């Protein structure tokens, strides 16, 4: 199993040296929303018999079960969480929102790679047309989904190929293009999940970690049809050290950036991302007084432009939960998420043979939704 990296703001250790995170504890805190999706078809049928979701999804039902809900089945809308920090992709800092008590403060937020305009508008249109040729299945919290991957029971830690015949053909060029960026140069996805969000269904996804028994270090998502916000939250009892923040011209070099933030995977070209202008970047002054804040009080907004690619790895993958709140879905949105295998299923792992079999199938690019 690939293990979580050290805490936020610390240098990332090599993967083999990362500290252990007990799996049982991870499950207790809700790791792996995939396991909640396993019985979604049966839950949808039960919901229909109870009259939930009438008049909404095709077939008159939604895919919610347990504590999950959407506009088709809930009695009252859930509270919407507001971020108090915004991620700046040009520097890797989380910067205090202007209207929050943390205005003027920032802290390093490693483990995020964000690239605007990863595909063209024409490519986006063709991809969506191809996805809409296949059926969308009801899923949790007002989403619809298409899965290309093995059948997995995360609670029992069992998986089988089932009807998995590979990733879809249109993803081959996307994966090739991903590998041109250093953070993804050796990325080989074994699973693809397409999620369809719509404001009319109240689509959202609660704060969660993706499973890390089967899925590996990097989570890669392509954001289509509309912009949205990825909200990052943390349940750690630790405190985060904040630094005074200031804007500086992008042509200047500020030494304090290098001591706290890894810039290895910055976009190769300067672009306007997440609402930040390319002519400015944030810096911090390590000689000024600092303050600390409980991790639980922090919510970081990562703005995802339409047709952008985002990668979560390291602390952003293992320490911080990610979510999409309902108020950030303004029109139809499709998210394509690619996942790689964990160390257990990779070369040298306990289940290498099974992992290589699944990977070989995935990269035939002959799949249909399972």
Beta strands, then each sheet from edge to edge (+ up, - down):
strand 1: 85-88
strand 2: 93-96
strand 3: 105-108
strand 4: 112-115
strand 5: 137-138
strand 6: 144-148
strand 7: 151-153
strand 8: 158-160
strand 9: 191-197
strand 10: 205-208
strand 11: 215-224
strand 12: 228-233
strand 13: 239-249
strand 14: 280-284
strand 15: 291-294
strand 16: 299-304
strand 17: 308-312
strand 18: 321-324
strand 19: 333-341
sheet 1: 10+ 18- 12+ 16- 1- 2+ 3- 13+ 14-
sheet 2: 10+ 18- 12+ 16- 1- 2+ 3- 13+ 15-
sheet 3: 4+ 17- 11+ 19- 9+ 6- 5+
sheet 4: 7+ 8-
end
